[in-house]
Amino acid sequence: MTTTTLSLPRARASVRARERRRIASRRLRTFELLSKQQHRLVAHRVVVVVVGASMRLEMTRFAASLPPPSLYPPDRVGRRSSSSTATRAADMRASDDADERDDEALYGDERTGATHAVRLTLARRRRRARDDDGYGKDDANEARVVDGDGDGDLRRLMDGLRATRWTTSREMRIVETHARDAKTVDATVRWRCRACSSEEARLARRLTESVEGMGLGVVVEECATLVTAPGYVPLGGWSDAAEMGRDLRLTEDVKASSSRFGNFGAATCETAVRAERVGVIRESVREFIRDVEDRFATAHKHVAYGSDAFAFKEIGSRGCERFDALVDLSSDRWSHLRTLAHTDAPWLPYINGLLSGGWNVNVSVVYSRPGAKVQEWHADGRHLDVECSPATGEGQAMPYGVCVFMPLIDLDQTTGFTQFFLKSHKTSQLIGFGEAASMLNCAFDGILKAGQSVLYDYRLLHRGMANASSADRPVLQFLYTVPAYRETKNYGSESIW
């Protein structure tokens, strides 16, 4: 915890002087951080006390903590004049402009490009009345941000926010915006900046000025930085899980469904394989798992099956109590599975649309035993071609591989499921940022019935959730890839047989 006690003018002057002294010594380190992608999510707790202004800010946020986002401290007694307020705002702008000129050369380096995901908490501007003693007091009837022509106001606010610009050297632009509710707006900002908290304070002030200057009677109560990353940061534009589910659902319009898949990186196929067929496959899979475990017990006693990590030609360990075992589709044992994968699976029209140049398919049994813990976020496939533009979130290469997960049992919170970080397939620079999926409203829980399926881009970040049940959680994985691709990452070269 950091506690600072200073008068307001001295506090500002001290911060500016300290940052200027550090620029020269930290410049190379700043470049190194940005180029090596050493941004991460960390929790900070900061207490700032400014004497004479009665301002106390306590906040816990992901990413580096921010000073108060407002341009000036709140008025305790309601007697501050408008000229005093305007003077403070003008002084702060002049200070920012001076720092911009000092640092202009720094922003010419492309490695200073970064994306900030910020959350704005909004409120209607309160009318102030006078009590009998002449002191100010808040109107007790505080309005919601969007009332009256609420949708129109919110739409104008979002449009105005997207139009926010900075100096030319900053190359600032709003990439995505999303209204989480009537009082909270998320936005991702792409700009050139130094890796320090004073820059985040400047960004907060700039966004505050932009919103409060739109003439909508809205003030920014808080502007918090959620995530800082060197590349593209996505936002989920859904109001709830039901709306997300509708957008991810495959429809009869294959072209439209493929377009949504390209943006989100995942889709659900609610047309289930027939229950009788799923039952036959499930029994074959259970027998197959018993054969694999018996083989380890007799021929590979040095491997602690369930706790050791290993990679054989036919099976790899997915961590504690997690396994991925390839099946031989050419074997008569798996003829029913071969027919499903190649001929009549309900997801095949979409695979043909996404991989129009032809495809190969491998099938494996991905299973988690009781006691399996939550996995780390990871992507099964590498980025082999162009990634999206961090300024637009568009332009990434078409998928070279599409996975289909089909559970053989009904999934729920107890059995566990696979969680996906939507839109994370667009760039490799989100690797390491999986924990941000929920706060960015991009986490999708793949809770399905037996025989239903979820399709996802092979580059998409995902993780298996814990299995708190008393039975295995078997899932079939169909990996469809372009003909030129060969999977070498997830398996070894030695056969278990």
N, C-alpha and C positions, 0 to 999 in steps of 0.2 A: 504494500500500500504506500502511495506517495502523497504527502500532505504539504501544501505550499501556502504560505500566508504573506501576501503582498498587497499594496495598494494597487488599484486597477491600472493606472498609467505605468507605474513601475513594473507591474507584472508583464504588460505587453512589451515594454522596451527590453526587459530582461530576456523574454523568450526570443524576440527578434535577434538580439545580439548573440545569444547562445547558438541559435541556428546558423547564423552567418559564420561564426567561428568554426562550426563543425563541417560546413559544406566542403571546404578544401580537403580536409582529412578523410571525409567519408565518401567523396565522389566516386572513387574507384570501387569502394565497397558497395555503394548503391548500385552501380552498374553490375557488379558481380551478383548481387542478390537478384536483380531482375533477370539477368541472363541465365542464371542457374536455377531459376524458379524456386527460390527458397522462401516464398510466401507460404504461410500456413495459418490455420485457424488456432488462435490462442485466446484464453480468457484473461481479461485484465480487470482489476477493480481500482478505480481512481477516485479520490476525494479532492476536490478543489475548493478552497475557501478564499474569498476575496473580501478583505476588510473594507467596510464602508459601503458595500453594495449589497450586502445580505444575500449573497448568492452561494448556494451549496448544491453541488451536483454529485450524485452517487449513481454510478451505472455499471452494470456488468454486461459486456457485449462480446461477441466474437469479433476477431480482428483487433487491430490496434485501437486503443480507446481515444475518444475525441474530447477536446475541451467543449464547453457549452456551445451549441450551434447558433444561438441567437446573437445578434449584433451588439447587444448591450444587456446588462443585468436587468432583472425584473424590478419594477417599481413597488416598493413595499407600502408606501403611504399614498400613492396615486397623485403626487404633486410635481412630477417631472414635466417640464414644458416640452412642446413639440420641437422647438428650436434646439433644445439640448439633445433630444433624440436624433435629430437630423445631423447635428454636429458630430456626434459619436459615430454615426453611420458613415459620414463623409471622411472622418479621420481613419476609420478602419479600411475604407476603400483606397484611400491614398497610401496607406501603409502596404496593402496588398499590391497595389500597382508598382510601388517602389521595389518590393521584393521580386515582382515579375521581371522588371528590367534587370535586376541584379542576376537573376537566374536564367535569363533568356537563352544564353549559350548552352546551358545544360540540357534544355529541352530539345535541342537539335539532334541528340543521340536517340536512335530508334529504340534502344534498350530501356529508355525511360517510359515507354508505353505501358500502361497498366489499366485494369478494369476494376472499378469499385462498385459493389452492390450496396445500395443505401436504402434505408427505410425512413420515410418521412411520416411523422405523426402530426396530424393537422387538427385545427379547431377553428370555429368561427371567431372572428375578431370580437372580443367582448366589449360591450358598451359600459362605460364607467359612469356611475352616478355619484352624488355627493351626499354624505350624511350630515347630520345637524352640526357637527363640529368642523365641517369643511374638508374632511378627509375622503379619499377615494375609496370606493368599494365596488366589487364585481357584481354585475347583474346576476341574480341567482338563476335566471333562466338561460342556461348555456345551450346553444343550438348545436345540432349535429353539423358536420361539414357539408353534407349534401342534403339539403332540404329545399322545399319549394321546387324550383327547377333543378332538383338534385342531380339527376343524370346528366343534364346539360352542363351544369357547373363542373361536374367531375370530368366530363369529356373535354371541356375547355381547359381545365387545369392540366390534364394529361397532354393535350396538344401543345400547350404553352411550355410544359416541362420538356417535351421532346425538342422544342425549338431553342432551348437554352444553349448559348455558345460562350466561348471564352476568347482569350487572345489567340491569334493565328498560330503562334508557336506551341500552344497547348494542344491543338488539334482535338478539342473536346467535342464529344457528341453523346447524346443519350441513345443507348442501343435498344433497350427494352424498358417498358413500364408496365406495372400491374397494380390495380387497386385491390388490395386484400379485403378491405371492408370500407365502410363509409368514412373512416377517419385515418386510414393507413394506406400509403402508396409506396410501393417498391420501385426502384429504378436502377439500371446498370449504366454506369458512366465510363466511357472510354476516353482517356486523356493521357497527356505526358506529365509526369510528376516525379518528385523526389520521394524516397521511401522514408517518410517521417510523419509524425502525427500533426505537425503544423500544416502540412499540405492537406490533410483530411479536414482540418478546421477551416481552411480556405474554401475547400469544396463545399462544406456544409453552409458557410456564409453565402457562397454564390447561389446555391440552390434555394436557400431561404429567401434571398433577395428576389430571385426569379419568381417563386411561388407567390410571395406577398406583394409583388408588384403587378400581378395580373388583374387587379381590380375586382377580385371575387370575394373580398371580405374574409380571406382565409389567412391564418397565421400558422407558422411552423412551430409546434411545441417542442419537437425533438427531431434531430437528423442524426441517425446512427449508421455507421459503416458496419455492414454485416460480414463482407468478404472482400479481400483484396487479392487479385491474381494477375499474372502477367498476360494472360490471354482472354479469350471469350468466357463470359460468365452468363449462364442462361437464367431466365426467370420463367416460372410456370404461371400461365395466365388463367388458372382455374379457380373458381370460387369455392369448390368443395370436391370431395372424392368422386361424387356421382357425376359431376361435369367432366372431370378428368377421364372417368371410365367411358363416357359417351364419345369423347374425342378419340380415344384409343381403340374403339371397337371397329373391327373390319366390317365393311358394308359390301353390298353387291357391286358397287362402283369401284372396280379394281384400281383404276387410274387415280381416283381421289384418295383411296385408302393408301396407295403407294406413296402419294405426295405427302400425306400426313406422317407416314412412317419415316420418310426422309427427314422430316423436321423433328419429330419426337424421338426417333430411334427405337420405338417399340410399338406393338399393337397387340390386341387381344382377339382371338378367334373363339367366339362363344358357341359356334357350331361344334358340338362334341362328337368324338368318335363313339360309335354305338357301345352301350354298356357291356353287351355280351363279348364284343371283340376286346374291349379293355380288360375284361376278366381273364380271357385267354392269355393275353400278353402279360398281365400281372403275374399269373402263375408261372409262366416261362421265365420271367425276370427273377422271381423269388428262387427258383431252382438254380438259375445262373449265379445268383449271389452266393448261394450255399456252395456251389462248385468252386467259386473263386476263394472263398474263405477256407474251404478244406485244403485247397492247393497251398495257400500260405501256411496253414498249420502243419503240413507235411514236408513241403519242399523249401520253405523260406522262413524257418523258425527264428532266424536272426532279426527278422522284421517284427516289431511290435505293432501288429495290425490294429489300427484304431488310434494309435498315438504317434507313431513315426510318420514322417513325410517321406514319400518315395515316388519314383516314376519308372514304371515298366512299359514295355511296348504296348501292352493291352490295358493297363490300368495305372492311374495316378492317384495319389492321396491329395485330397482337398483340405488338409488340415485335420484337426482332431475330429475323428469319427465321420469324415467326409471322403467320398470316393467317386471316381469317374472311370467306369469300366467300358471299354469298346466292345461292341458285338460284331460278329462276322456275318454280314448280311448275305454272303454267298452260301452260307450253311443252310441245309434244309431245316435245321432247328429254328431258324428265324425267317422262314418263308412268308409267314403272315405279316411280319414287320417289314420285310422287303417290299411287299405289295403296298402296304400303307405308305411307306416313304416315297415310293416311285410313282404310284398310280392313282390312289383315291383318297389321300389325306385331304381334309377340308381346307387346309391352308395352301395347297399347291398352286391354285390360280395366282395367288399373291407372290409366291416364290418365283413363278414364271415371269411375272411382271417386274419384279425387282432385279432378277438375274436373267435378263432377256437373252443373253448370249449363250445360255446353257449352264448346267451346273452338275456338280458331283455331290454326293451325300454320304456322310458317315453318321452312324447312330451309336450312342453310348447310354449306359444306365448311370445316372447321377443319383447317388443315394446318401442320405444322412442317417446315421444310427441314433438311437436315444442318447441324449446327453450332448449332442453336437452343439457347439456354441455359435454365436454370431460371427460370420466371416468378416474379414477386412474387405473394404471396397476394392474392386479390381476389374480389369477388362481382360477378356480371354484373348482378344486379337489385337495386334499392333496396328498403328496407323502407317499404312504403306504408301500413301499418296498425299495429295494436297489436303490441308486442313482448312477449316472455315476462317473467314476474315474476323479478327477480334472486334472490328468496328461495326460489323453487320450481323455476325452469326450465320452467315451464308457462304456458300462456295465450296463446301467440303466435297471430297470425292464420293462417288456412289459406293454403296456397300460391296465388298468383295465376298462377304460371308454373312449369312442370316441364320441365327439359331432359332429353333423352335423347342420350347419346353412344354411337354405334355405330362402332367402328373397322373400317376396310376391310382392315387387315392384322393379323396377330397381334402383340400388344404384349408387350414384355419390358423388361428394364432397359436394353438397348442402344437400342432404338427410342424408349424413353420412354413415358410414360403420363400420365394426369391424377391428381393426388393431391387428396383431399378432406378438409376439416376437419369431421368429423361433429358434428352438433348446433349448428354455428355459424350456422345459418339462423334461430335463435330470437331473436337480438338484433343490432343494428348496433354495439353497444359492444365486439364482439370484432374489429372491423376494426382492423388494425394488430397483432393478436396471433397471426397465422398461425404464427409460429415456435414457438408453444407447443403446437401440435397434437400433436406426437410425445410430448412429456413428459406431456401430459394423456391419452395413450393414445387419441387421437381421430383419428389420421391413417390414412386408408384409401387404399391404392394400387389404382387402377383398372386392373389388368393383366388384359386380356381377350383372348379369341380373336376373330378376324374374324367379324362377324355377331352376337356377343354384345353386350350393352348395359348401361349404367349409367344410372339415373334419378337426378336430383338436383333439389332445390328451387332455384329461380332465385336465391334469396338466400344460398345456401350458399357459404362461402369455399372456394376451390380454386386450384390452380395447375398449369400444364403443366410437366412435367419435361423435362430436356435430351434432345435427339435426337443420340445419339452414333453413329448408323448412317450408312450412305452413301446412304440413300434417304429420300424424303419420308414423313411419317407422316400419312396422310389419315384424318380422322374425320368422320363425318356428325353434325351436331347438329340434332336436331328440337326446336324450342321450341314447346311447347304452352302457350297462355295463355288466360285468361278472355276472353270476347268484347270487353270494354270496354278491354282493355290494348293499348297501342301502343308498340312498341319505338322509342325515340329516342336512347338513350344510346350505343349501340355503333357507329353508322354516321353518315355525313355526309349532305349534301343534293345534292352534285354527282355526276353520273353519270360513270363511266369510259368510257362508250360515246358 
